[in-house]
Amino acid sequence: MIGMVAGDTSSTELKGTPTNAPVVIDYGNQISTAKLYNFLKNNLSVSVSYQDLISIQRITPEDIKQARELKASGLTASEVSILKLIKKIQLMEFIASKGGGNPEVIIKLARFLGDHVVFIKSSPVKPLSGDYNDLLLDVGGVHFYQNDPEIPYYVMVWGNYLWKETENPLYEGSDDVVYYIWDEADDLVLFRDVYASPEMRRAGSALGAIAYYTPDSLHSGYVRLYFVPKTPSVSGRWTRVSMTYVHTYGIRGTLSITVGYKYVQVSYQTRLGGKWKKSDYITFEIDPEGALNR
């Protein structure tokens, strides 16, 4: 079954697990690894080895550490439920990485794994700061409903950027910055963040905000943020997730970033050059189908 290595019928207790050895846990999902392999091959045209599918489902000491950190951040779900979602998202992102990072791959795979998907509707016209046509931004999101009473709902928000024109090397500044801020920061826990390239680097994070460095050599990229409601009481509340891209230009500029409680400050100093920014956002109701209160 998904989450258990083929041929392994043992169950593993999380308590007292040695920190230097991976463990395996049964998700209770009746979809076999063989069925998953065939689905990826026949429906998504994604080439993944059978062994890779088995390996990505193994729970590692790092997974357990992350689950306990999320638990300490305020999630009321058990470590087992948190680990199930950690491994599911890892699996979906691993498969998406084989398909160019397209979120459509994640959505189709989530449906195959049994999730009910509800798209976040965004307004066709949204005010943008910094009307610079060479930079395109796109922010979207999806609600996921899964068969786990402890975490019945989670949400994925993505922010994509694309440069239509490349920058003249003479005017390249420091790394650019892309950051995200979400309202009602106490309602949602940032469960996982995924960014497009190892060339991107996390600049810092705090409650309600996260920022990344992105080099001039990257002409396109994305960040995906997965959120889980902290408690059932947040169902029905509204929040907004905004994406801001800060572009720097100049010669030998100095860049500094400060990430605090729901804010990001980007400072850039250069004798010749400067910076500008462009933003987009998405607004949505948390748990629109009310699964948290059932």
Disulfide bonds with the S-S distance in Angstrom:
none
